[in-house]
Amino acid sequence: AVRVGSVASGFSGVLLDLLPAFRAAYPSVLPLVYEMEAVPQLEALGQGTIDIGFLRSSAPHPGVRLWPLRSEPLVAALPEDHPLARAERVPLAALAGEPFALFPRADAPEAFDAIIGACDRAGFAPDVVYEASNDHTLVALVASGLAVSLVPSSTSNLRIPGARYRPVDPTEPAATMSAALPATRAARPAVNLLELARSRSGAETVVAPAPR
């Protein structure tokens, strides 16, 4: 088995076709997938409770090595009856004064800072009235009409009735989705999954930790 940590939107993004390809290439290896945010993944990698993580982070972390896979733009998540939900593109400045739902910064600092930075460049600080521990809960809060949010574009694959996603203007990048392994003695199945993820993202060569 290979123990895989991933942010929720990773299931509908990078892992959506990666896991079937991995199973086809390594049918004897069962992926055990756990939903968790970036910081818990980094802690789990250090503790040896997962073998590989997929998270939005590119900053150095002790005992962990990161491989950037792709960068995604931010999109607005809106209640379906919100006036901006029918806009072709949502001006970021139009979200000033709206109640926001976001995840705690402690769970994913880089992704959180990307959202706050985008709002700051648009001239406002988001009024965060709800915190959600995962993407599903965050989008559910939006779908219920309680708040709006800014999320990485892959989150838009989470189809929750009542929520709509729209591109924002100007286009703003979210934090980069990366794969993460222990810096030393990574498990062979995790290295194989990393190599497959990197090849599918356009990177040809992986210099991975020595497998155990």
N, C-alpha and C positions, 0 to 999 in steps of 0.2 A: 504494500500500500504506500501511497504518498499522501501526506497530510498537507492540504492546501488552505491557506487563509486568503480571503478576498473581501474587498468592500462589496456592498450589495450590488452596485451598478456594474461591477466586474463580471457578475454572472450573466448580465445581458449585453456586456461589451466584449472584452478581450477573451473571456472564458467561453463565450457562447459557441464558438467553433473550435477553440483550442482543445477543450476536453474531449470532444468526439474524435478529433485528429490524434490526440494522445492515446486514447483507448484503441484506436485502429492500429497505431504503431506499436503499442505495448499492451496487448490484450490481457496479459497476466498481472498487470499492476492496477489496483483499484484506487482511484482518487477519492480521498475523504475530504470533503470541502466544508469549511467553516466560515460563516459570515462574521467579519470583524473589521473594525476601523483601523486606520494606519498605525497609531501608537500601540494598541493591543497586539497587532501583528508583529511589530518590531520586538515587543516584549516576549511574545510567544516564540519567535525565532531564537532569541537569546536564551530562553529557557528550554529549548528543544522540544516544545509541544506542537509545533508545526514545522514542516520541512521547507516550504516555499510560500511566499506571500505575494499578493498582487494588490498594490496600494498606491495612493497618490502622495508621493514623496520623492524627492531627489536629494535631500540633505544627508550628509554623512551621519551614520549612527554606529556607535561602538559595537563591534562583533557582527555587523551585517554589511553585506555588499548589495548595492542596487544597480539594476540595469534598466534605464529608461526604455519604454516601449512606444508610447505615443502621447501626444498632447491633444487635448480636446478643448473646444471652445465652451464657454459658459452659455447656458440657455435659461430663459425665465420659466419657472414653473408657476402656473396661475390657476385659480379656480375657473371652471369652464364658463361661468356666468360673469366673469370679470370683463370689463370693457376692453382691456388690452388683449384678451385671449383670442380675439378675432383679428388682431393686427398682424400684418405680414412680418414686421420686425418691431420689437419693443424697444423704444428709447430707454436706456438705462436710467436717465434722469427722471423718467415718468414713474419710477418705482419709489421715489423719495416720498416719505410720509406713509407708505404702506406698512402694515404689520408683517414682519418677516419671521419665517421659521428657518432655523439653521441648526447644524450639529455643534456640539461643544468644541471649542478650539483645542482643548486638551486631547481630543480623539484624533484630529487630523489637522495639525497646525498649518501646513502649507496650503491645503485646499481652502481652509477657513480664511487665511490671509489673502489668497487670490480673490475671493469673493469680496472681502472688505476693501481690498485695494481697488477693485473695479468700481465699487460704489463710491469710494473716495474720489477717483478720477472723474466720476460723473457729478460730483459736487454734493454728495450727501453721505451721511452715516446711516446704515440700515437700522430700523427700529426693531430689534430682535425681541419678540414677545413669546416665542416658543422655541424650545430646544428639543431636538430629536436625536436619539442614540443611533439611528440607522436611516438609510435612504427610504425604506418602505414607510416608516413612520413619518418622516419628513413630508413625503409626497401625499400621504394620507391626510396630514394636517392641511396641506394646500387644497386637496380635493374637497375637504369639508367646508371650505370657504373661510377658514380662520386666518389664513396668511398667504403670502407669496414667498417665493424663494428664488435663488440663483443656484443652479446645479450644473455639473459637467454634462455634456451632451449625451453620454451613454446612459445617464439616468433616465433619459426620455424613453428608453425601452421598457421602463417599469410602467406598465399600463394599468393605472388605478382609475376606476370610473370617477369622473368629476374633476380630474386634473388635465390641464393642457400645457404643452411646451411650445415656446416660441423663441426664435433667434433674437439676440439682443444687438442693439446698435449704440455705440461701436462694438465690434467683435472683441471679446476679451478672452484670454486663455485661462483655462482652469489649471490646477497643478498637474504635472505630468504623471501618467500612469506608469508605474515601474514594477518590475519583478524584483523580489528580494530573497536572498539566500544567506545562510550563515557564512561568515567570511572565511571560515576554514571547515574542512571535513563535511561538506554538504553530502546529503544522501544521493546516491546515484539516480534514483527515479526523479528526484527534484532537479538534478542537473539536466536530465533528459527533457523534462518539462520546460525548463528554462531555455534550452537550446531550440526546442520547437517554437516556443513563444517568440524568441528573438528572430528566428528565421521567418516566421509569419509576419513579423513587424518590419521586415526589410533588412535586418542586420544579418550579416553572413557568418560572422565568427564570434564565438563565445570563449572567453578565457575564464573558466569557472573555477570555483574552489575545488581542491582535490576531493573526490568523492570518498565516502567511507563504505 
